[in-house]
Structure formats: C-alpha cells, structure tokens
Amino acid sequence: MKKIANPILSIITINYNNKQGLIQTIESVVNQIWKDFEYLVVDGGSTDGSKDVITQHINDLTYWVSEPDKGIYNAMNKGIEMATGDYLLFLNSGDYLKDSSVLGKTIPQLDNIDIVYTDLEIITDKDHHVQNYPDRLSFKHFFYSSLPHPASFIKKVLFVKYGVYDENLKICADWNLF
C-alpha cells in the first residue's frame, strides 16, 4: 500500500497467534472501496504462521512489526505511536468490517468530532446480535459498559492530550481511557 500524505484514518490491527482471525481482518480492510487510509499491523511475535500472512499482504500495509510485546495495550500503544492519521480505528485480529462500503459511509460522518462510534454486530458460534450504543454518552453508560474498539473512530490528538492506554491495567485500560 502506498504511503498516504496526511491520512484521515489509521487502521491498527493487533494480533497474537490468531492467524485465521488476522486473515479475516486484513481481507475486510483491503477490500474497502474507500482506500484513503494507512494500515498498520502490530503482531506480538506470533508462532502460528501469522507473520507469513502479514508478509503475504506486505503491499497492503503501510507499516507492520512482529515482535514480542507486553500485552494487548502495549501493542495498541505501539500502533498509536506509529499512526499518522487524524483518526484511529482499532480493528483487532478477528474483527472485520461488515462490507466493502463501511469506511466510505463512515468517513464523511467524522466531521472533526472527537469520537465517532457506531453500533456493533457481534457474531459468535452461539450468538448473533447487534449491540446498540446510546446517542449521547453518559457516566451511567460507562458504569455498565464501554465503547467498542472496532466501531469507534478516535481522534489521535486525544491520545496526545490524555495519554495512551495504561499498560498496568490488563483488561480495562480502554474503559479507563474512555
């Protein structure tokens, strides 16, 4: 993928030993009709063939690294550091964009808003439902829940202003940051 001067969006995929999920994620990103984004993959030194998947898609990636990390939030912070887009979308391995027009429909809605989030379709072996999020966020929402990474476009300047994910929090650094 060619380097884009001043990209609007940086898509960050983190992965660790999830080769099949990584394939699904990369394919959903590279098949987007709207392509004015940079795509970064941060792999935690996988041993399941994930690095082979990455190198097969090297022309689709703006940047990639495969090296041991200190966990999910450390990998996400590496992605934040490398990203140059105005907005960041964390689409982790196994997550995917529903169809090839998702970015083309979403980008015009960003309109300089700090965080743009959408509902999230959740598909598992046992369940398929749409998780709805409120039109306006409140403390009450965050008391019970958070925002979904694969459906949240976050201005990069927020990470500069408020800091990156707290790597000391093993499972809730995203909730803490929001």
Secondary structure as a PSIPRED ss2 file (coil, helix, strand):
# PSIPRED VFORMAT (PSIPRED V4.0)

   1 M C   1.000  0.000  0.000
   2 K C   1.000  0.000  0.000
   3 K C   1.000  0.000  0.000
   4 I C   1.000  0.000  0.000
   5 A C   1.000  0.000  0.000
   6 N C   1.000  0.000  0.000
   7 P C   1.000  0.000  0.000
   8 I C   1.000  0.000  0.000
   9 L E   0.000  0.000  1.000
  10 S E   0.000  0.000  1.000
  11 I E   0.000  0.000  1.000
  12 I E   0.000  0.000  1.000
  13 T E   0.000  0.000  1.000
  14 I E   0.000  0.000  1.000
  15 N E   0.000  0.000  1.000
  16 Y C   1.000  0.000  0.000
  17 N C   1.000  0.000  0.000
  18 N C   1.000  0.000  0.000
  19 K H   0.000  1.000  0.000
  20 Q H   0.000  1.000  0.000
  21 G H   0.000  1.000  0.000
  22 L H   0.000  1.000  0.000
  23 I H   0.000  1.000  0.000
  24 Q H   0.000  1.000  0.000
  25 T H   0.000  1.000  0.000
  26 I H   0.000  1.000  0.000
  27 E H   0.000  1.000  0.000
  28 S H   0.000  1.000  0.000
  29 V H   0.000  1.000  0.000
  30 V H   0.000  1.000  0.000
  31 N C   1.000  0.000  0.000
  32 Q C   1.000  0.000  0.000
  33 I C   1.000  0.000  0.000
  34 W C   1.000  0.000  0.000
  35 K C   1.000  0.000  0.000
  36 D C   1.000  0.000  0.000
  37 F E   0.000  0.000  1.000
  38 E E   0.000  0.000  1.000
  39 Y E   0.000  0.000  1.000
  40 L E   0.000  0.000  1.000
  41 V E   0.000  0.000  1.000
  42 V E   0.000  0.000  1.000
  43 D E   0.000  0.000  1.000
  44 G C   1.000  0.000  0.000
  45 G C   1.000  0.000  0.000
  46 S C   1.000  0.000  0.000
  47 T C   1.000  0.000  0.000
  48 D C   1.000  0.000  0.000
  49 G C   1.000  0.000  0.000
  50 S H   0.000  1.000  0.000
  51 K H   0.000  1.000  0.000
  52 D H   0.000  1.000  0.000
  53 V H   0.000  1.000  0.000
  54 I H   0.000  1.000  0.000
  55 T H   0.000  1.000  0.000
  56 Q H   0.000  1.000  0.000
  57 H C   1.000  0.000  0.000
  58 I H   0.000  1.000  0.000
  59 N H   0.000  1.000  0.000
  60 D H   0.000  1.000  0.000
  61 L C   1.000  0.000  0.000
  62 T C   1.000  0.000  0.000
  63 Y E   0.000  0.000  1.000
  64 W E   0.000  0.000  1.000
  65 V E   0.000  0.000  1.000
  66 S E   0.000  0.000  1.000
  67 E C   1.000  0.000  0.000
  68 P C   1.000  0.000  0.000
  69 D C   1.000  0.000  0.000
  70 K C   1.000  0.000  0.000
  71 G C   1.000  0.000  0.000
  72 I H   0.000  1.000  0.000
  73 Y H   0.000  1.000  0.000
  74 N H   0.000  1.000  0.000
  75 A H   0.000  1.000  0.000
  76 M H   0.000  1.000  0.000
  77 N H   0.000  1.000  0.000
  78 K H   0.000  1.000  0.000
  79 G H   0.000  1.000  0.000
  80 I H   0.000  1.000  0.000
  81 E H   0.000  1.000  0.000
  82 M H   0.000  1.000  0.000
  83 A C   1.000  0.000  0.000
  84 T C   1.000  0.000  0.000
  85 G C   1.000  0.000  0.000
  86 D C   1.000  0.000  0.000
  87 Y E   0.000  0.000  1.000
  88 L E   0.000  0.000  1.000
  89 L E   0.000  0.000  1.000
  90 F E   0.000  0.000  1.000
  91 L C   1.000  0.000  0.000
  92 N C   1.000  0.000  0.000
  93 S C   1.000  0.000  0.000
  94 G C   1.000  0.000  0.000
  95 D C   1.000  0.000  0.000
  96 Y C   1.000  0.000  0.000
  97 L C   1.000  0.000  0.000
  98 K C   1.000  0.000  0.000
  99 D C   1.000  0.000  0.000
 100 S C   1.000  0.000  0.000
 101 S C   1.000  0.000  0.000
 102 V H   0.000  1.000  0.000
 103 L H   0.000  1.000  0.000
 104 G H   0.000  1.000  0.000
 105 K H   0.000  1.000  0.000
 106 T H   0.000  1.000  0.000
 107 I H   0.000  1.000  0.000
 108 P H   0.000  1.000  0.000
 109 Q H   0.000  1.000  0.000
 110 L H   0.000  1.000  0.000
 111 D C   1.000  0.000  0.000
 112 N C   1.000  0.000  0.000
 113 I C   1.000  0.000  0.000
 114 D C   1.000  0.000  0.000
 115 I E   0.000  0.000  1.000
 116 V E   0.000  0.000  1.000
 117 Y E   0.000  0.000  1.000
 118 T C   1.000  0.000  0.000
 119 D C   1.000  0.000  0.000
 120 L E   0.000  0.000  1.000
 121 E E   0.000  0.000  1.000
 122 I E   0.000  0.000  1.000
 123 I E   0.000  0.000  1.000
 124 T C   1.000  0.000  0.000
 125 D C   1.000  0.000  0.000
 126 K C   1.000  0.000  0.000
 127 D C   1.000  0.000  0.000
 128 H E   0.000  0.000  1.000
 129 H E   0.000  0.000  1.000
 130 V E   0.000  0.000  1.000
 131 Q E   0.000  0.000  1.000
 132 N C   1.000  0.000  0.000
 133 Y C   1.000  0.000  0.000
 134 P C   1.000  0.000  0.000
 135 D C   1.000  0.000  0.000
 136 R C   1.000  0.000  0.000
 137 L C   1.000  0.000  0.000
 138 S C   1.000  0.000  0.000
 139 F H   0.000  1.000  0.000
 140 K H   0.000  1.000  0.000
 141 H H   0.000  1.000  0.000
 142 F H   0.000  1.000  0.000
 143 F H   0.000  1.000  0.000
 144 Y H   0.000  1.000  0.000
 145 S C   1.000  0.000  0.000
 146 S C   1.000  0.000  0.000
 147 L C   1.000  0.000  0.000
 148 P C   1.000  0.000  0.000
 149 H H   0.000  1.000  0.000
 150 P H   0.000  1.000  0.000
 151 A H   0.000  1.000  0.000
 152 S E   0.000  0.000  1.000
 153 F E   0.000  0.000  1.000
 154 I E   0.000  0.000  1.000
 155 K E   0.000  0.000  1.000
 156 K H   0.000  1.000  0.000
 157 V H   0.000  1.000  0.000
 158 L H   0.000  1.000  0.000
 159 F H   0.000  1.000  0.000
 160 V H   0.000  1.000  0.000
 161 K H   0.000  1.000  0.000
 162 Y H   0.000  1.000  0.000
 163 G C   1.000  0.000  0.000
 164 V C   1.000  0.000  0.000
 165 Y C   1.000  0.000  0.000
 166 D C   1.000  0.000  0.000
 167 E C   1.000  0.000  0.000
 168 N C   1.000  0.000  0.000
 169 L C   1.000  0.000  0.000
 170 K C   1.000  0.000  0.000
 171 I C   1.000  0.000  0.000
 172 C C   1.000  0.000  0.000
 173 A H   0.000  1.000  0.000
 174 D H   0.000  1.000  0.000
 175 W H   0.000  1.000  0.000
 176 N H   0.000  1.000  0.000
 177 L H   0.000  1.000  0.000
 178 F C   1.000  0.000  0.000
